[in-house]
Amino acid sequence: MKKVFLLDDEVQVREGIKNRIDWRKEGFDFCGDAPDGEVALPLIQKLQPDIVITDIKMPFMDGLELSRILREEMPDIKIIILSGHDEFEYARKAMRIQIAEYCLKPISADELLKTLQKVSAQIDLEELEKKKMDDLRSEATKNRLMSQEVFLSEICNGSFSPSEALKKAAELNIDLIASFYFVLILETETSTPVNLIHTEYNCLSFKSNKKEMVFIMKGETERLLEDEVNKLKERLAERNKQNTERPIVYGFGKVESRMQGIAVSYAQAVEDKSYNKMVQKNKAHDSQEDILNNDELFIKNRNKLISFLKDGDAAKIPAFAENYTSFLKASNNSAPFFIYYSLIDFTLTIKQFMKEQKIEDVGLLKEMANREVRAGWIREYSEVEAYIADMLKVVMESEIFSSVKVNPLILKAQEYIHEHFYESELSLQRIADMVNVSPSYFSRMFSQETGKTLVEYITTIRMEHAKKLLKSTNDKTYEIAQKVGYSDSHYFCNLFKKVTGMTTREYKTRG
């Protein structure tokens, strides 16, 4: 029976969750609750729950801070985040800490129970995997594993025909059969990412040397494996951002069909790992400095891209792609890492625009993800323009994108706000005058079209720019406040804390 502990600063929420589920009947033991992380931590250490359900926003110690501590000190505990904040930033931070589940409030008892059962099954699976690992410690099993590793290594080097490989795999009790494969190579001194991949993915693996692990990932559809590539890249990149002193070096091969494709994908993964190792060595030097020095250029290009997406004329894609990528022709902007960063910035800008316009389509996002995989292999400027044009074509010619119509007055107002957000005199009256409608009518129309009040929209833009300045400059808080449109630095600090849940100093050092 799994023990469950609950955190939420609202008493009625805690009581509601506690009383709406028949814990014993459902196979759980509700062992305790607390209003914040500071109170909860000693109780969790004493009670040793299997699952912790926690709100994000709480006084004294919030859910994310508690989760970081638990992940370091009690890594076996599974954490379920409950949040009323449907924002990418919270989900991204939760992903960094390897949260088991991220759920949005309000959540029904049935939904929470399903999540708990899913996490419980994950615990059982991990315990089963641990037991399997214990069983593998016998000498006979070690010898068999050595034979398996040699065989998998030979598969990656193309030493067997398909029939020979299948026969040998059957002798070694290896399930090699699949429709599609890709190879992932990890060079790491820690076992955490290795265990994570073994637990969550359908794969075979072997050690190629003391620090390097090779995974042969299997799947029945090409799209499924390409989705896995994207997710794994994101998770590994986030992990490296959190641990810059001991980064994982990794390389991905492309998704290939047939057994002979394993050797092809392995060769690609070796090349990709070598490239990424080079990037890590140079990332903190010239490439990163180039990006920081060109921050204004990236902002200008983002605005240019957003305007083009709003214009919605797919016939202009070739001309736009050529113009958008022209800055990469400069010799100091042609480094592979700089090109890769530019492509990721381009893709994320499109995704953010789609989110703001409420363009939600699983099929379109998967089509984008399939193409996004290519960005990791682009090394030359000549390939960049084709990538930009192809991605824009997929998005702008999709049925759902074409069906979304934005009021031209709202578009004009949004562009004006993006150009003048740093002016403290920016107001409803001024924007309404600019689009030539009454303030009350414009306010109502803006809320209906965007789902946000005008103040919320302006605040979001200002806070995003404030975050960038905090991370990329050494400006003082009052200087940043003035640069994003606030003459009162005290008001800016309070608003920043309200929006992000952190002080400006905390964000600069931890955000």
C-alpha positions, 0 to 999 in steps of 0.5 A: 500500500503506497503512502501519500502525503499532501501539501496545499496552503488552502485548508479547504483544498487539503480537506477536499482531497483528503475526504473525496477519496476512499484511500484504503479502498483504492490501495493507498495510505493517506499518511499526512498533510501540511500547508507549505514545504517548510512544515512538510519537510520534517514530516516527510522525512519522518513518515517516508511517503511513496508519493507527495502531492504538492501545490506550486505556489505556497508561502515560506517554501513553495512546491518546486523548492520542496521538490528540488530538495526531495529529489536530492535527499529522497530520490525514490519519492514520486512527486505530483505537482498541482498547479493553477498556473497553466504556464510553460515556465512552471511545467519546464521547471517541473520537468527539470526536477523530474516530476512524476506528474504535472496536473492543473487545478481544479482536479476531480477526485477521479482524475487525481485517483487515475494519476495516483494509480499511474504513479503507483504503477510506475513505482511498482515497475521501478521496484520490479526493475530493481529486483531484476537488477539484483537478480542479474548480479549472479555470476552466470547472469553476468556472463550472459550479459557480457555475451549480450553486450558483445552481440549488441555492439556487433549489431551496431557495427553491422557484423550480422545479416538480419537472419544471423542477427535474429538467430543469435538474438534468440539464443541470447534471449534478446527481443531484437524485433521492431519496425523502427530503431534509433541509437542514442549514446550517452557519455556520463559518470552518473547512473540516473539518466541511464536508469531513467531510459531503462525504466521509461523506454523500450530499448536494448543497451550495452556499455561501450566503455567505462563512461559510455552507454549505447541504447538501441531504441525500438518502436512500431512507428517512425513518428513515435520514435521521432517524438521520443528523440525530441523528448529525450533531447529536451530532457537531457538539455534541461538536465545539463542546464541544471548541472553545468559542471558535469554535463552529459555528452550525448549523440542521437542517430536518425530513426531508421527502418529494418535491422540493418538501419541500426548500424546506420543510426549508430554511425550517425549517433557517434558523429552527433556525439562528437559534434555535441562534445565540441559544442560543450567545449566551446559553448561558454566561449565564443558561441555564447558570447556571439548569442548574447551580443546579438540578443537585440538582433534575435528580438528583432527577428522574433518580431519580424517572424510574429508579424509575418505569421499574423500576415498569414500569406504563405505565398511569401514564405520563400522571400521571407525565409531568405530575408529572415536568415540573411543575418547568418551569412555574416562570418561571425554568425555562421558557427554551427552552434550559433546556427542551431541556436537560431533555429531553436529560437525560430521554432520556439517563437512559432510555438509561442505565437500559436499558444497566444493565438490558441492554436492547439492541434496535436497533428500539427505539433507532431508535424512540427516535431518531426521537422524539428529533429532535423535542426540537430543535424543542420551544420551549414547555412545552405540548409537553414533557409530550407528548414525555415521555409519548410517549417513555415509551410507546414504551419501556415498551410495547416487547416487550423492555422488558416481557420484562426482569424484575429481582429486586425484592430487587436493585431495593430494594438499588439504590435504597438504594445510590443514596440512601446512596452518600455514606455511608462505612459503606455495606457488603455486610453493611448492604445484605444486612441491609436486604433481609433475606438473608445477605451471601454469598447477596446478593453472589452474587445481585447479581452474577448479576443485574447483571453487576457485583460490589456493590463495582463497582456502588457504585464506579461510582455514587460515581465518576459523582457525583465527576465531576459535583462536579469539573465543577460545583463548586470543592470540594477533592479531600478534600471531594469524597471525603467527599461520595461516601463515602470518608473517605480522600482518598488512596484516593479519588484512586487509585481515581479514576485507576484507574477513569477513567484520569485524576487528579482534576485532569486530569479537571477540566481535560480530562475 
